[in-house]
Amino acid sequence: PYWIVYFSLSEAERNALPEDYAFVGSLATHNYNGGFTYRYDLLQSFSEENNYTDIADGDYTPTGYLAASISKTATSFEVVSAVDLFEENFDVTGAVIGLIQSAAGEELISIETYNETELSFTVKRGVLDTVPLQHASGALLMILTSAAAQDTTTRLAGDLLYYKAMPVGNGAALAFEDASAEEITLFSRASRPYPPGQFKLNGEYYPDMVFGEVVVSWAHRDRLLQTVTENNLA
């Protein structure tokens, strides 16, 4: 999303971007089974099988899984099976942003509070270019950090790329052919318009029924307004 681009590039660099630009970043969960690894290399290629180039290194992303399902309006939840989920691993630039991924889709959230002991969060839902979704128990939560690997090469919409994340650590390394290749087709997410925020029918979020006259309301939001402080993310 543009929020990542804004905090990754200078104003001069942003002004020089082509209209249909795109970037790729990676999020990887630390697997503590087997050999010890402390980071990973991000490899990129235009072929699924070979010609990969080491373009960046990244630290593993703080991760957890929803302990129970959450509705579109829930603003608090707990997670289980936490991996590296410590506040010291969170970024503080702009806001702490998390990604929830489930069968319903992907949703970005702004972290308001986090209790490391209870693994509990209070959050703002559906921030930046996403909307609130209903997520099932076990949905993946990842905290976006600047330590994750980023492909800093300016790409264009429609580009087809392949990436591999290769663990780096002590002992035997993962064989190149055993690393899964991720196929990515770019679509210029950062320059797309945002959906409206705080969408309501007769003053309510997602009512089961509406009777009589229908009043529709929403809040304007766009990528330029939402890069100053966390107060205008929702």
CYANA upper distance limits for C-alpha pairs under 8 A (distance plus 0.5 A):
  1 PRO  CA      5 VAL  CA      7.37
  1 PRO  CA    128 LEU  CA      8.17
  1 PRO  CA    129 ASP  CA      7.52
  1 PRO  CA    189 ARG  CA      6.43
  1 PRO  CA    190 ALA  CA      5.03
  2 TYR  CA      6 TYR  CA      6.48
  2 TYR  CA    189 ARG  CA      8.02
  2 TYR  CA    190 ALA  CA      4.65
  2 TYR  CA    191 SER  CA      7.27
  2 TYR  CA    223 ARG  CA      6.74
  3 TRP  CA      7 PHE  CA      7.05
  3 TRP  CA    128 LEU  CA      7.98
  3 TRP  CA    190 ALA  CA      8.34
  3 TRP  CA    223 ARG  CA      7.56
  3 TRP  CA    226 GLN  CA      7.93
  3 TRP  CA    227 THR  CA      6.51
  4 ILE  CA      8 SER  CA      6.59
  5 VAL  CA      9 LEU  CA      6.55
  5 VAL  CA     14 ARG  CA      8.40
  5 VAL  CA    190 ALA  CA      7.84
  6 TYR  CA     10 SER  CA      7.98
  6 TYR  CA     14 ARG  CA      8.00
  6 TYR  CA    227 THR  CA      7.57
  7 PHE  CA     93 THR  CA      8.47
  9 LEU  CA     13 GLU  CA      6.34
  9 LEU  CA     14 ARG  CA      6.71
 10 SER  CA     14 ARG  CA      6.73
 11 GLU  CA     15 ASN  CA      6.64
 12 ALA  CA     16 ALA  CA      6.88
 13 GLU  CA     17 LEU  CA      7.17
 17 LEU  CA     21 TYR  CA      6.83
 17 LEU  CA    154 THR  CA      8.30
 19 GLU  CA    191 SER  CA      8.29
 20 ASP  CA    156 LEU  CA      6.13
 20 ASP  CA    157 ALA  CA      6.11
 20 ASP  CA    188 SER  CA      6.25
 20 ASP  CA    191 SER  CA      7.91
 21 TYR  CA    154 THR  CA      6.84
 21 TYR  CA    155 ARG  CA      6.15
 21 TYR  CA    156 LEU  CA      5.16
 21 TYR  CA    157 ALA  CA      6.83
 21 TYR  CA    188 SER  CA      6.20
 21 TYR  CA    191 SER  CA      8.25
 22 ALA  CA    154 THR  CA      6.66
 22 ALA  CA    155 ARG  CA      5.39
 22 ALA  CA    156 LEU  CA      5.84
 22 ALA  CA    157 ALA  CA      6.79
 22 ALA  CA    186 LEU  CA      6.98
 22 ALA  CA    187 PHE  CA      7.48
 22 ALA  CA    188 SER  CA      5.21
 22 ALA  CA    189 ARG  CA      7.43
 22 ALA  CA    190 ALA  CA      7.43
 23 PHE  CA    150 GLN  CA      8.46
 23 PHE  CA    151 ASP  CA      7.04
 23 PHE  CA    152 THR  CA      7.29
 23 PHE  CA    153 THR  CA      7.51
 23 PHE  CA    154 THR  CA      6.45
 23 PHE  CA    155 ARG  CA      6.37
 23 PHE  CA    186 LEU  CA      8.43
 23 PHE  CA    188 SER  CA      8.33
 24 VAL  CA    150 GLN  CA      6.66
 24 VAL  CA    151 ASP  CA      5.89
 24 VAL  CA    152 THR  CA      8.14
 25 GLY  CA    148 ALA  CA      7.83
 25 GLY  CA    149 ALA  CA      6.49
 25 GLY  CA    150 GLN  CA      4.72
 25 GLY  CA    151 ASP  CA      6.42
 26 SER  CA     42 LEU  CA      8.42
 26 SER  CA    148 ALA  CA      6.69
 26 SER  CA    149 ALA  CA      6.00
 26 SER  CA    150 GLN  CA      6.72
 27 LEU  CA     60 TYR  CA      7.64
 27 LEU  CA     61 THR  CA      6.44
 27 LEU  CA    142 MET  CA      8.29
 27 LEU  CA    144 LEU  CA      8.16
 27 LEU  CA    148 ALA  CA      6.55
 27 LEU  CA    149 ALA  CA      7.88
 28 ALA  CA     59 ASP  CA      8.47
 28 ALA  CA     60 TYR  CA      5.88
 28 ALA  CA     61 THR  CA      6.11
 28 ALA  CA    148 ALA  CA      8.29
 28 ALA  CA    165 ALA  CA      8.32
 29 THR  CA     60 TYR  CA      5.99
 29 THR  CA     61 THR  CA      5.95
 29 THR  CA     62 PRO  CA      7.56
 29 THR  CA     63 THR  CA      6.95
 29 THR  CA     83 VAL  CA      7.93
 30 HIS  CA     37 THR  CA      8.47
 30 HIS  CA     60 TYR  CA      5.91
 30 HIS  CA     61 THR  CA      7.63
 30 HIS  CA     83 VAL  CA      7.38
 30 HIS  CA     84 ASP  CA      8.13
 32 TYR  CA     36 PHE  CA      7.17
 32 TYR  CA     37 THR  CA      8.31
 35 GLY  CA    169 GLY  CA      8.10
 35 GLY  CA    170 ASN  CA      7.42
 35 GLY  CA    171 GLY  CA      6.89
 35 GLY  CA    172 ALA  CA      7.69
 36 PHE  CA    169 GLY  CA      6.26
 36 PHE  CA    170 ASN  CA      6.43
 36 PHE  CA    171 GLY  CA      8.00
 37 THR  CA    167 PRO  CA      6.53
 37 THR  CA    168 VAL  CA      5.79
 37 THR  CA    169 GLY  CA      4.41
 37 THR  CA    170 ASN  CA      6.96
 38 TYR  CA     59 ASP  CA      7.75
 38 TYR  CA     60 TYR  CA      8.31
 38 TYR  CA    167 PRO  CA      8.18
 38 TYR  CA    168 VAL  CA      6.76
 38 TYR  CA    169 GLY  CA      6.09
 39 ARG  CA     57 ASP  CA      7.62
 39 ARG  CA     58 GLY  CA      6.29
 39 ARG  CA     59 ASP  CA      5.25
 39 ARG  CA     60 TYR  CA      6.66
 39 ARG  CA    167 PRO  CA      6.60
 39 ARG  CA    168 VAL  CA      5.93
 39 ARG  CA    169 GLY  CA      7.60
 40 TYR  CA     57 ASP  CA      6.15
 40 TYR  CA     58 GLY  CA      5.93
 40 TYR  CA     59 ASP  CA      7.04
 40 TYR  CA     60 TYR  CA      8.01
 40 TYR  CA    165 ALA  CA      6.63
 40 TYR  CA    166 MET  CA      5.72
 40 TYR  CA    167 PRO  CA      4.71
 40 TYR  CA    168 VAL  CA      5.57
 41 ASP  CA     54 ASP  CA      7.06
 41 ASP  CA     55 ILE  CA      8.15
 41 ASP  CA     56 ALA  CA      6.45
 41 ASP  CA     57 ASP  CA      4.85
 41 ASP  CA     58 GLY  CA      6.87
 41 ASP  CA    149 ALA  CA      8.29
 41 ASP  CA    165 ALA  CA      6.19
 41 ASP  CA    166 MET  CA      5.55
 41 ASP  CA    167 PRO  CA      6.92
 41 ASP  CA    168 VAL  CA      7.37
 42 LEU  CA     54 ASP  CA      6.42
 42 LEU  CA     55 ILE  CA      6.49
 42 LEU  CA     56 ALA  CA      5.73
 42 LEU  CA     57 ASP  CA      6.22
 42 LEU  CA     58 GLY  CA      7.78
 42 LEU  CA    149 ALA  CA      7.06
 42 LEU  CA    163 TYR  CA      7.33
 42 LEU  CA    164 LYS  CA      6.37
 42 LEU  CA    165 ALA  CA      5.30
 42 LEU  CA    166 MET  CA      6.96
 43 LEU  CA     52 TYR  CA      6.19
 43 LEU  CA     53 THR  CA      5.70
 43 LEU  CA     54 ASP  CA      4.91
 43 LEU  CA     55 ILE  CA      6.30
 43 LEU  CA     56 ALA  CA      7.81
 43 LEU  CA    163 TYR  CA      5.91
 43 LEU  CA    164 LYS  CA      5.54
 43 LEU  CA    165 ALA  CA      6.82
 43 LEU  CA    166 MET  CA      7.98
 44 GLN  CA     52 TYR  CA      5.60
 44 GLN  CA     53 THR  CA      5.76
 44 GLN  CA     54 ASP  CA      7.08
 44 GLN  CA     55 ILE  CA      7.20
 44 GLN  CA    161 LEU  CA      7.62
 44 GLN  CA    162 TYR  CA      6.17
 44 GLN  CA    163 TYR  CA      5.05
 44 GLN  CA    164 LYS  CA      7.13
 45 SER  CA     50 ASN  CA      7.61
 45 SER  CA     51 ASN  CA      6.32
 45 SER  CA     52 TYR  CA      5.02
 45 SER  CA     53 THR  CA      6.89
 45 SER  CA    161 LEU  CA      6.64
 45 SER  CA    162 TYR  CA      5.67
 45 SER  CA    163 TYR  CA      6.93
 46 PHE  CA     51 ASN  CA      8.11
 46 PHE  CA     52 TYR  CA      8.39
 46 PHE  CA    160 LEU  CA      7.39
 46 PHE  CA    161 LEU  CA      5.59
 46 PHE  CA    162 TYR  CA      6.40
 47 SER  CA     51 ASN  CA      7.24
 47 SER  CA     52 TYR  CA      8.33
 47 SER  CA    161 LEU  CA      7.94
 47 SER  CA    162 TYR  CA      7.05
 48 GLU  CA    162 TYR  CA      6.35
 48 GLU  CA    181 ALA  CA      7.02
 48 GLU  CA    183 GLU  CA      8.19
 52 TYR  CA    163 TYR  CA      8.48
 55 ILE  CA    151 ASP  CA      7.09
 56 ALA  CA    149 ALA  CA      6.19
 56 ALA  CA    150 GLN  CA      6.95
 56 ALA  CA    151 ASP  CA      7.16
 57 ASP  CA    148 ALA  CA      8.14
 57 ASP  CA    149 ALA  CA      5.80
 58 GLY  CA    147 ALA  CA      6.24
 58 GLY  CA    148 ALA  CA      4.99
 58 GLY  CA    149 ALA  CA      4.57
 58 GLY  CA    150 GLN  CA      8.29
 59 ASP  CA    147 ALA  CA      5.87
 59 ASP  CA    148 ALA  CA      5.84
 59 ASP  CA    149 ALA  CA      7.67
 60 TYR  CA     84 ASP  CA      8.39
 60 TYR  CA    147 ALA  CA      8.31
 60 TYR  CA    148 ALA  CA      7.15
 61 THR  CA     84 ASP  CA      7.68
 61 THR  CA    142 MET  CA      6.92
 61 THR  CA    143 ILE  CA      6.81
 61 THR  CA    144 LEU  CA      7.54
 61 THR  CA    145 THR  CA      7.64
 61 THR  CA    148 ALA  CA      7.25
 62 PRO  CA     82 ALA  CA      8.19
 62 PRO  CA     83 VAL  CA      6.36
 62 PRO  CA     84 ASP  CA      5.21
 62 PRO  CA     85 LEU  CA      5.04
 62 PRO  CA     86 PHE  CA      7.72
 62 PRO  CA     89 ASN  CA      7.53
 62 PRO  CA     90 PHE  CA      8.43
 62 PRO  CA    142 MET  CA      6.27
 62 PRO  CA    143 ILE  CA      5.96
 63 THR  CA     82 ALA  CA      6.21
 63 THR  CA     83 VAL  CA      5.63
 63 THR  CA     84 ASP  CA      7.04
 63 THR  CA     85 LEU  CA      6.38
 63 THR  CA    140 LEU  CA      7.86
 63 THR  CA    141 LEU  CA      6.13
 63 THR  CA    142 MET  CA      5.07
 63 THR  CA    143 ILE  CA      7.08
 64 GLY  CA     79 VAL  CA      6.11
 64 GLY  CA     80 VAL  CA      6.33
 64 GLY  CA     81 SER  CA      6.16
 64 GLY  CA     82 ALA  CA      4.79
 64 GLY  CA     83 VAL  CA      6.77
 64 GLY  CA     85 LEU  CA      7.66
 64 GLY  CA    140 LEU  CA      6.68
 64 GLY  CA    141 LEU  CA      5.65
 64 GLY  CA    142 MET  CA      7.14
 65 TYR  CA     79 VAL  CA      5.54
 65 TYR  CA     80 VAL  CA      5.83
 65 TYR  CA     81 SER  CA      6.83
 65 TYR  CA     82 ALA  CA      7.58
 65 TYR  CA    137 SER  CA      8.13
 65 TYR  CA    138 GLY  CA      5.49
 65 TYR  CA    139 ALA  CA      5.89
 65 TYR  CA    140 LEU  CA      5.21
 65 TYR  CA    141 LEU  CA      6.11
 66 LEU  CA     77 PHE  CA      7.74
 66 LEU  CA     78 GLU  CA      6.66
 66 LEU  CA     79 VAL  CA      4.94
 66 LEU  CA     80 VAL  CA      6.87
 66 LEU  CA    136 ALA  CA      8.15
 66 LEU  CA    137 SER  CA      5.79
 66 LEU  CA    138 GLY  CA      5.33
 66 LEU  CA    139 ALA  CA      5.80
 66 LEU  CA    140 LEU  CA      7.16
 66 LEU  CA    141 LEU  CA      7.60
 67 ALA  CA     77 PHE  CA      8.08
 67 ALA  CA     78 GLU  CA      6.12
 67 ALA  CA     79 VAL  CA      5.26
 67 ALA  CA     80 VAL  CA      6.06
 67 ALA  CA    137 SER  CA      6.18
 67 ALA  CA    138 GLY  CA      6.74
 68 ALA  CA     77 PHE  CA      8.18
 68 ALA  CA     78 GLU  CA      8.02
 68 ALA  CA     79 VAL  CA      8.47
 68 ALA  CA    136 ALA  CA      7.29
 68 ALA  CA    137 SER  CA      4.73
 68 ALA  CA    138 GLY  CA      7.50
 69 SER  CA    134 GLN  CA      8.03
 69 SER  CA    135 HIS  CA      6.09
 69 SER  CA    136 ALA  CA      4.68
 69 SER  CA    137 SER  CA      4.72
 69 SER  CA    138 GLY  CA      8.19
 70 ILE  CA     74 ALA  CA      6.47
 70 ILE  CA     77 PHE  CA      7.90
 70 ILE  CA    134 GLN  CA      6.38
 70 ILE  CA    135 HIS  CA      5.98
 70 ILE  CA    136 ALA  CA      7.07
 70 ILE  CA    137 SER  CA      8.09
 71 SER  CA    133 LEU  CA      7.61
 71 SER  CA    134 GLN  CA      5.20
 71 SER  CA    135 HIS  CA      7.26
 72 LYS  CA    125 ARG  CA      8.35
 72 LYS  CA    132 PRO  CA      5.60
 72 LYS  CA    133 LEU  CA      5.48
 72 LYS  CA    134 GLN  CA      5.42
 72 LYS  CA    135 HIS  CA      8.44
 73 THR  CA    125 ARG  CA      8.01
 73 THR  CA    132 PRO  CA      7.78
 73 THR  CA    205 TYR  CA      7.90
 74 ALA  CA    125 ARG  CA      8.42
 75 THR  CA    122 THR  CA      6.06
 75 THR  CA    123 VAL  CA      5.70
 75 THR  CA    124 LYS  CA      6.77
 75 THR  CA    125 ARG  CA      7.26
 76 SER  CA    120 SER  CA      7.80
 76 SER  CA    121 PHE  CA      5.94
 76 SER  CA    122 THR  CA      4.79
 76 SER  CA    123 VAL  CA      6.65
 77 PHE  CA    120 SER  CA      6.25
 77 PHE  CA    121 PHE  CA      6.02
 77 PHE  CA    122 THR  CA      7.30
 78 GLU  CA    118 GLU  CA      7.92
 78 GLU  CA    119 LEU  CA      6.09
 78 GLU  CA    120 SER  CA      4.68
 78 GLU  CA    121 PHE  CA      6.68
 79 VAL  CA    119 LEU  CA      6.16
 79 VAL  CA    120 SER  CA      6.97
 80 VAL  CA    119 LEU  CA      7.69
 82 ALA  CA    119 LEU  CA      8.33
 84 ASP  CA     89 ASN  CA      7.96
 85 LEU  CA     89 ASN  CA      7.67
 85 LEU  CA    116 GLU  CA      8.12
 86 PHE  CA     90 PHE  CA      7.69
 86 PHE  CA    116 GLU  CA      7.07
 87 GLU  CA    114 TYR  CA      8.30
 87 GLU  CA    116 GLU  CA      8.01
 89 ASN  CA    145 THR  CA      8.30
 90 PHE  CA     96 VAL  CA      7.20
 90 PHE  CA    143 ILE  CA      7.60
 90 PHE  CA    144 LEU  CA      8.27
 90 PHE  CA    145 THR  CA      6.82
 91 ASP  CA     95 ALA  CA      8.03
 91 ASP  CA     96 VAL  CA      6.48
 91 ASP  CA    144 LEU  CA      8.31
 91 ASP  CA    145 THR  CA      6.08
 91 ASP  CA    146 SER  CA      7.46
 92 VAL  CA     96 VAL  CA      6.45
 94 GLY  CA    227 THR  CA      7.64
 94 GLY  CA    228 VAL  CA      7.24
 94 GLY  CA    229 THR  CA      5.94
 94 GLY  CA    230 GLU  CA      6.47
 95 ALA  CA    110 SER  CA      7.20
 95 ALA  CA    111 ILE  CA      7.97
 95 ALA  CA    229 THR  CA      7.55
 95 ALA  CA    230 GLU  CA      5.71
 96 VAL  CA    110 SER  CA      6.34
 96 VAL  CA    111 ILE  CA      5.91
 96 VAL  CA    112 GLU  CA      8.43
 96 VAL  CA    143 ILE  CA      8.02
 96 VAL  CA    144 LEU  CA      7.90
 97 ILE  CA    108 LEU  CA      7.22
 97 ILE  CA    109 ILE  CA      6.17
 97 ILE  CA    110 SER  CA      5.22
 97 ILE  CA    111 ILE  CA      6.53
 97 ILE  CA    143 ILE  CA      6.61
 97 ILE  CA    144 LEU  CA      6.17
 98 GLY  CA    108 LEU  CA      6.15
 98 GLY  CA    109 ILE  CA      5.61
 98 GLY  CA    110 SER  CA      6.76
 98 GLY  CA    111 ILE  CA      7.32
 98 GLY  CA    141 LEU  CA      7.23
 98 GLY  CA    142 MET  CA      6.09
 98 GLY  CA    143 ILE  CA      4.78
 98 GLY  CA    144 LEU  CA      6.11
 99 LEU  CA    106 GLU  CA      7.36
 99 LEU  CA    107 GLU  CA      6.25
 99 LEU  CA    108 LEU  CA      5.12
 99 LEU  CA    109 ILE  CA      6.78
 99 LEU  CA    140 LEU  CA      8.41
 99 LEU  CA    141 LEU  CA      6.09
 99 LEU  CA    142 MET  CA      5.68
 99 LEU  CA    143 ILE  CA      6.76
 99 LEU  CA    144 LEU  CA      7.55
100 ILE  CA    106 GLU  CA      6.23
100 ILE  CA    107 GLU  CA      5.73
100 ILE  CA    108 LEU  CA      6.86
100 ILE  CA    109 ILE  CA      8.07
100 ILE  CA    139 ALA  CA      7.18
100 ILE  CA    140 LEU  CA      6.07
100 ILE  CA    141 LEU  CA      5.07
100 ILE  CA    142 MET  CA      7.13
101 GLN  CA    105 GLY  CA      6.38
101 GLN  CA    106 GLU  CA      5.09
101 GLN  CA    107 GLU  CA      7.10
101 GLN  CA    139 ALA  CA      6.38
101 GLN  CA    140 LEU  CA      5.66
101 GLN  CA    141 LEU  CA      7.05
102 SER  CA    106 GLU  CA      7.07
102 SER  CA    135 HIS  CA      6.57
102 SER  CA    136 ALA  CA      7.52
102 SER  CA    139 ALA  CA      5.42
102 SER  CA    140 LEU  CA      6.99
103 ALA  CA    135 HIS  CA      8.01
103 ALA  CA    136 ALA  CA      8.41
104 ALA  CA    133 LEU  CA      7.07
104 ALA  CA    134 GLN  CA      7.16
104 ALA  CA    135 HIS  CA      6.79
105 GLY  CA    133 LEU  CA      7.90
106 GLU  CA    130 THR  CA      8.13
106 GLU  CA    133 LEU  CA      8.49
107 GLU  CA    125 ARG  CA      8.33
107 GLU  CA    126 GLY  CA      6.25
107 GLU  CA    127 VAL  CA      8.20
107 GLU  CA    130 THR  CA      6.04
107 GLU  CA    131 VAL  CA      6.96
107 GLU  CA    132 PRO  CA      6.98
107 GLU  CA    133 LEU  CA      7.31
108 LEU  CA    125 ARG  CA      7.60
108 LEU  CA    126 GLY  CA      6.05
108 LEU  CA    127 VAL  CA      6.05
108 LEU  CA    128 LEU  CA      7.48
108 LEU  CA    129 ASP  CA      8.38
108 LEU  CA    130 THR  CA      6.61
108 LEU  CA    131 VAL  CA      8.44
109 ILE  CA    123 VAL  CA      6.88
109 ILE  CA    124 LYS  CA      6.12
109 ILE  CA    125 ARG  CA      5.45
109 ILE  CA    126 GLY  CA      6.14
109 ILE  CA    127 VAL  CA      5.95
110 SER  CA    123 VAL  CA      5.98
110 SER  CA    124 LYS  CA      5.52
110 SER  CA    125 ARG  CA      7.31
110 SER  CA    127 VAL  CA      7.17
110 SER  CA    230 GLU  CA      8.05
110 SER  CA    233 LEU  CA      8.07
111 ILE  CA    121 PHE  CA      7.53
111 ILE  CA    122 THR  CA      6.91
111 ILE  CA    123 VAL  CA      5.15
111 ILE  CA    124 LYS  CA      7.15
112 GLU  CA    121 PHE  CA      7.86
112 GLU  CA    122 THR  CA      5.90
112 GLU  CA    123 VAL  CA      5.44
112 GLU  CA    124 LYS  CA      7.50
113 THR  CA    121 PHE  CA      6.14
113 THR  CA    122 THR  CA      5.71
113 THR  CA    123 VAL  CA      7.51
114 TYR  CA    119 LEU  CA      7.55
114 TYR  CA    120 SER  CA      6.25
114 TYR  CA    121 PHE  CA      5.13
114 TYR  CA    122 THR  CA      7.21
115 ASN  CA    119 LEU  CA      5.94
115 ASN  CA    120 SER  CA      5.73
115 ASN  CA    121 PHE  CA      7.09
116 GLU  CA    120 SER  CA      7.62
124 LYS  CA    234 ALA  CA      7.07
125 ARG  CA    131 VAL  CA      7.81
125 ARG  CA    132 PRO  CA      6.09
125 ARG  CA    234 ALA  CA      7.46
126 GLY  CA    130 THR  CA      5.47
126 GLY  CA    131 VAL  CA      4.48
126 GLY  CA    132 PRO  CA      4.76
126 GLY  CA    133 LEU  CA      8.05
126 GLY  CA    234 ALA  CA      7.21
127 VAL  CA    131 VAL  CA      7.16
127 VAL  CA    233 LEU  CA      5.92
127 VAL  CA    234 ALA  CA      5.15
128 LEU  CA    194 TYR  CA      7.81
128 LEU  CA    222 ASP  CA      8.30
128 LEU  CA    223 ARG  CA      7.62
128 LEU  CA    226 GLN  CA      7.41
128 LEU  CA    233 LEU  CA      6.26
128 LEU  CA    234 ALA  CA      7.21
129 ASP  CA    193 PRO  CA      8.24
129 ASP  CA    194 TYR  CA      5.43
129 ASP  CA    195 PRO  CA      7.02
129 ASP  CA    223 ARG  CA      8.26
130 THR  CA    194 TYR  CA      8.10
130 THR  CA    195 PRO  CA      7.74
131 VAL  CA    195 PRO  CA      7.99
131 VAL  CA    197 GLY  CA      7.94
135 HIS  CA    139 ALA  CA      6.85
144 LEU  CA    148 ALA  CA      8.10
155 ARG  CA    159 ASP  CA      7.39
155 ARG  CA    186 LEU  CA      8.34
156 LEU  CA    186 LEU  CA      7.42
156 LEU  CA    187 PHE  CA      8.27
156 LEU  CA    188 SER  CA      7.59
157 ALA  CA    185 THR  CA      8.29
157 ALA  CA    186 LEU  CA      5.50
157 ALA  CA    187 PHE  CA      5.14
157 ALA  CA    188 SER  CA      5.82
158 GLY  CA    185 THR  CA      6.40
158 GLY  CA    186 LEU  CA      5.71
158 GLY  CA    187 PHE  CA      6.56
159 ASP  CA    185 THR  CA      6.19
159 ASP  CA    186 LEU  CA      6.03
160 LEU  CA    183 GLU  CA      7.70
160 LEU  CA    184 ILE  CA      6.28
160 LEU  CA    185 THR  CA      5.07
160 LEU  CA    186 LEU  CA      7.22
161 LEU  CA    183 GLU  CA      6.45
161 LEU  CA    184 ILE  CA      5.74
161 LEU  CA    185 THR  CA      6.97
162 TYR  CA    181 ALA  CA      6.61
162 TYR  CA    182 GLU  CA      5.96
162 TYR  CA    183 GLU  CA      5.20
162 TYR  CA    184 ILE  CA      6.62
163 TYR  CA    181 ALA  CA      6.02
163 TYR  CA    182 GLU  CA      5.64
163 TYR  CA    183 GLU  CA      7.25
163 TYR  CA    184 ILE  CA      8.35
164 LYS  CA    179 ALA  CA      6.82
164 LYS  CA    180 SER  CA      6.71
164 LYS  CA    181 ALA  CA      5.55
164 LYS  CA    182 GLU  CA      6.88
165 ALA  CA    179 ALA  CA      7.48
165 ALA  CA    180 SER  CA      8.36
166 MET  CA    174 LEU  CA      7.47
166 MET  CA    176 PHE  CA      8.09
166 MET  CA    179 ALA  CA      7.26
167 PRO  CA    173 ALA  CA      7.76
167 PRO  CA    174 LEU  CA      7.33
168 VAL  CA    173 ALA  CA      7.61
169 GLY  CA    173 ALA  CA      7.92
174 LEU  CA    178 ASP  CA      7.27
174 LEU  CA    179 ALA  CA      7.65
175 ALA  CA    179 ALA  CA      7.36
188 SER  CA    192 ARG  CA      7.26
193 PRO  CA    222 ASP  CA      7.17
193 PRO  CA    223 ARG  CA      8.03
194 TYR  CA    221 ARG  CA      7.13
194 TYR  CA    222 ASP  CA      6.00
194 TYR  CA    223 ARG  CA      7.51
195 PRO  CA    221 ARG  CA      8.06
196 PRO  CA    218 TRP  CA      6.67
196 PRO  CA    219 ALA  CA      6.39
196 PRO  CA    220 HIS  CA      6.02
196 PRO  CA    221 ARG  CA      6.56
197 GLY  CA    218 TRP  CA      6.31
197 GLY  CA    219 ALA  CA      5.42
197 GLY  CA    220 HIS  CA      6.83
197 GLY  CA    221 ARG  CA      6.95
197 GLY  CA    234 ALA  CA      6.98
198 GLN  CA    205 TYR  CA      8.15
198 GLN  CA    217 SER  CA      8.27
198 GLN  CA    218 TRP  CA      5.71
198 GLN  CA    219 ALA  CA      6.13
198 GLN  CA    234 ALA  CA      8.03
199 PHE  CA    205 TYR  CA      7.22
199 PHE  CA    216 VAL  CA      8.00
199 PHE  CA    217 SER  CA      6.35
199 PHE  CA    218 TRP  CA      4.87
199 PHE  CA    219 ALA  CA      7.49
200 LYS  CA    204 GLU  CA      5.52
200 LYS  CA    205 TYR  CA      5.36
200 LYS  CA    206 TYR  CA      7.37
200 LYS  CA    216 VAL  CA      6.39
200 LYS  CA    217 SER  CA      5.80
200 LYS  CA    218 TRP  CA      6.76
201 LEU  CA    205 TYR  CA      7.10
201 LEU  CA    206 TYR  CA      7.70
201 LEU  CA    207 PRO  CA      7.63
201 LEU  CA    210 VAL  CA      8.10
201 LEU  CA    214 VAL  CA      7.10
201 LEU  CA    215 VAL  CA      6.23
201 LEU  CA    216 VAL  CA      5.39
201 LEU  CA    217 SER  CA      7.13
202 ASN  CA    210 VAL  CA      8.17
202 ASN  CA    214 VAL  CA      6.51
202 ASN  CA    215 VAL  CA      5.33
202 ASN  CA    216 VAL  CA      6.79
202 ASN  CA    217 SER  CA      8.25
203 GLY  CA    215 VAL  CA      8.06
203 GLY  CA    216 VAL  CA      8.25
203 GLY  CA    217 SER  CA      7.80
210 VAL  CA    214 VAL  CA      7.56
221 ARG  CA    225 LEU  CA      7.21
221 ARG  CA    226 GLN  CA      7.76
222 ASP  CA    226 GLN  CA      6.95
223 ARG  CA    227 THR  CA      7.35
225 LEU  CA    232 ASN  CA      7.66
226 GLN  CA    230 GLU  CA      8.12
226 GLN  CA    232 ASN  CA      6.05
226 GLN  CA    233 LEU  CA      5.75
227 THR  CA    233 LEU  CA      8.33
228 VAL  CA    232 ASN  CA      8.18
229 THR  CA    233 LEU  CA      7.95
